[in-house]
Structures are given as C-alpha cells and as structure tokens.
Amino acid sequence: MPQRALWASVLVAAALADAANESRLGFYLVFAGVVGGAAVALRTVADLVDEEGPVLAARAVLTGCALVLVVTAAAVRAPYSTEGVVPQAATTALVAALALVVLDAALAPLRRLEPEPGALLER
C-alpha cells in the first residue's frame, strides 16, 4: 500500500511542477513515476497470482493502464525536456493516469468486501 501512495504522490508532484512552469523537474518526476509505476504494477500482478478476485483483477488492469499512460507522458515530453515545453499530449496522459490511480484507490476498500474463495460453496 505505501508503494501506491508514493507513486501517486510522485505523479501529483509532477503535475504540480508542470503547473508551476518547472518542466524540467516535472520531466524527472514523470520519469520517476515510470519506475514507481512499474514496481506497483509488478506488485499488483504478484498479488493477483497469489489471490484471485474481481476487484484485484480490476486494480491490476487499472494499474497497468495507468503505467502505460505514464510511460506515454514520459516519452512524449522527452524530446522537449531541455526546451522548457510540456506538450499537451503529455499533460493529458499524466492527468488520465492520475484519474486511473484515483479510481484504483477507490476500489481498494471493496477488496475487503469480497467473499473468501470457498465461502459461497459452503452455504
């Protein structure tokens, strides 16, 4: 769980850096978001292998999609990192990734409500 919060914090910091016209800092934060997102995605897939459940599967898909968007944001803005320009596509990808991270966080409490794997068969 702390990995997800740290990843979300890095992405929010990148968005705030862009808003403050600190595009170079924003680029490095987005780049750090790629590494953090990869760690979170691998952890989510490992959890999915250990346990099954629709909420965990949805969270794995959301995390993977958010990671793809963060990689896209980093790739789009890389050629412009020295010019101090943030392309609109990079901003859009970053905001979309943040939206998916927020949706993923909203699904977290639902995992506790899932029945145990054999609980429905025992009734």
RODOKE-785350 format. One record per residue: residue in one letter; x, y, z of N, C-alpha, C, O, CB in turn. Coordinates in steps of 0.05 Angstrom, whole numbers, plus 5000, padded with zeros to 4 digits. Glycine has a CB too. Example, Ala and Ser with C-alpha at 12.3 -4.5 7.8 and 13.67 -1.06 7.14 Angstrom:
RODOKE-785350
a526448865156524649105156526449345156528549345169522649115181 s525749555142527349795143525850015157526850235161528249885114 
***
This chain:
RODOKE-785350
m501649765000500050005000501750265000501050454986498250005024 p503950275015505550515014506750564987507250794979507850495035 q507250354971508250394944506250554927507050734912508950124931 r503750484929501750614913501550914921501251084904498950484917 a501650964947501451244956503851404947503651634940501251254987 l506151284948508651414939508451474909509251694900511051254946 w507551274894507251314865505251534859505851704842506351054852 a503051534873501051754868502252024876501752224862498551694885 s503752034897505052284906506952384885507052634880506452254932 v508552214873510452294852508952404828509752594816512252054844 l506752274821505152364798503852634803503852814786503052164790 v502852674827501652934835503853144835503353374826500252914862 a506153084846508353274846509253344817509853584812510853164861 a509153154799509853214771507753404759508453594745509952954755 a505253354765503153534754503453814766503054014752500353424761 l504053834792504454094805506854244794506854484791504654064835 a509054084788511354214776510754324749511754544742513654004775 d509154174733508354284707506654534710506954724694506854064692 a504954534729503254764733504855014742504055234737501054704754 a507054964755508755184764510955254744512855394750510155104791 n510655154719512555204697515355104704517255214694512655504691 e515554894719518054764724518154504708518054284719518454704755 s518354534682518054304664520354104667519953864664517954394635 r522754194673524954014677524553834701524953594700527654174680 l523653954724523053804748520753614742520753374750522353984771 g518753704728516453544721517253304704516253084708514453704706 f519153344686520153124669521452904686520852674683522053224648 y523152994705524552794722522552654741522952414747526652934738 l520552794749518552664766516852464751516152254761516652884779 v516152534726514752344709516452104704515451874704513852474682 f519052144699520851924695521051744720521051504717523652024687 a521051874743521051714768518351574771518251354782521451904792 g516251694761513651564761513451314744511951124750511551754752 v515051304723515251054707516450824724515350604724516951104681 v518550884738519850684754517950594777517650354782522550784766 g516750794790514950724812512550574803511550384816514050984826 g511550654780509150514768509850224761508150054764508150664744 a512250184751513049904744513149734770512249504769515749904730 a514149844791514249694816511449634827510949414836515849854838 v509649834825506949794834505449594817504049424827505350064834 a505849604791504549414772505549134777503948944777505049494743 l508149094781509148834787508048724813507448484816512248834788 r507848894833506748814859503848734856502948534868507049034880 t502348884840499548814836499148554822497348394829498149044821 v500848504802500648244788501448014806500247804805502448254763 a503448064823504247854842501947794862501447564869506747934857 d500548004871498247964888496047814874494647644886497148234898 l495747864848493647734832494247444828492447274828493247874805 v496847374826497647094824497146944850496246714850500647074815 d497647074872497246954899494346914905493546714916498647114920 e492747124899489947114906488347184881489247324863489247314930 e485847084880484147154858481947334868481347344892483046904844 g480647474850478347634857477947854836479847944824478747764884 p475447924831474948124810475948394817476748544799471948134806 v475948474843476948734850479948754846480948954835476248804879 l481348544853484248534849484948534820486848664811485448294863 a483448394804483848394775483348664763484848754746482048184761 a481248804772480649074762482949264770483749434754477949174773 r483949234794486149404803488649354787490149544781486649364833 a489149104779491449044763491249164735493149274724491848734760 v488849164724488349284698488649584700489949704682485549204687 l487549704720487749994723490650084727491550284716486050094747 t492149934743494950004748496549974722498250144716496149824769 g496049764707497449724682496849944662498650054648496749464669 c494350024660493550244642494750514651495650664634490450264640 a494850554677496050804687499050804681500151014674495550834717 l500350574683503150564677503650624648505550764641504250284684 v502050514630502250574602502050874596503450984580500150414585 l500150994610499751284606502151444617502951644605497251374620 v503351364639505651504649508051464631509551654626506351394678 v508351224620510551184601510051354576511951464565510750884593 t507651374567506951544544507651834551508751974534504051524537 a506851934574507452204582510452264582511352474573506252274610 a512052064592514952104593516052104565517852264558516251884610 a515051924548516151904520515452154504517052244488515051654507 v513052254507512252494492513852734500514452904483509252544495 r514352764525515753014534518752994533520053194537514853074561 a519952754529522852724529524252904509526253024516523552434524 p523352924484524753094465524653384472526353544463523553054437 y522753464488522453754495523553814523523154034533519553824494 s524953624536525753664564527653894568527754024589526953414575 t529353954548531254174550530054444541531254654547533754114534 e527854444528526654684517524754824537523955054533525154634492 g524054684558522254804577519354804568517654964577523055084583 v518654624550515954604539514754334548516054124547516054634508 v512254344555510754094561508654054540506754214540509554104590 p508853854523506753814503504053744515503853634537507653584484 q501953824502499253784512498653484515497253404533497253904492 a499753324497499253034498500452914524499352734536500452894474 a502753024532504052924557502353004581502052844600506853034559 t501353244581499653334603497053164605496153084626498953624600 t495853114581493452954580493952674591492352564606492352944552 a496152554582496852284591497252274621496452084635499252174577 l498652474632499152484661496552514677496152384697501052714668 v494752694667492252724681490452474680489152404699490652964669 a490552344657489052094654490151874673488651724685489051994625 a492751864675494051674693493251734722492651544737497151674690 l493251984729492352054756489451974761488851884783492752364761 a487752014741484951934745484751634749483151544766483352014720 l486351474735486251184739487451104766486450914779487851044717 v489451244776490551194803488451254824488151104844493051354808 v486951464820484751534839482551324839481551244860483651814833 l481851234815479851024813480850764826479250624839479150974783 d483350704822484550474835484450494865483750304879487450434826 a484950734875484850774905481950744914481450654937485951054912 a480050824898477250804906476350504907474550434922475450954886 l477650334891476950054892478249904915477349684922477849924866 a480250014927481749874949479849774972480149544980483850054960 p478049944982476349845004474449614995473649455012474650065015 l473849594970472049384961473349104963471848904964471249434932 r475949094963477348834965476648694991476548454993480348874962 r476248855012475548735038472748615038472148445055475848945060 l471048705020468348615019467948355003465848235003466548825008 e470048274988469848034972469647794990470947775011472248004953 p467947594982467747354998470347184995471747214975465247184990 e470847015014473046835012472646644988470346594981473446665038 p474646534976474346374952472446144955470946084936476946264944 g472346004977470545774980468145834997466545655003472045554992 a467646085005465546155023462746105011460946025025465846445032 l462446164985459846124973459045834969456745764968459746274947 l461045664966460545374962459745244988458445024987462945244951 e460445355011459845225037456945265045455945115062461645335058 r455545455034452745505042450845305032448445325037451945785033 
***
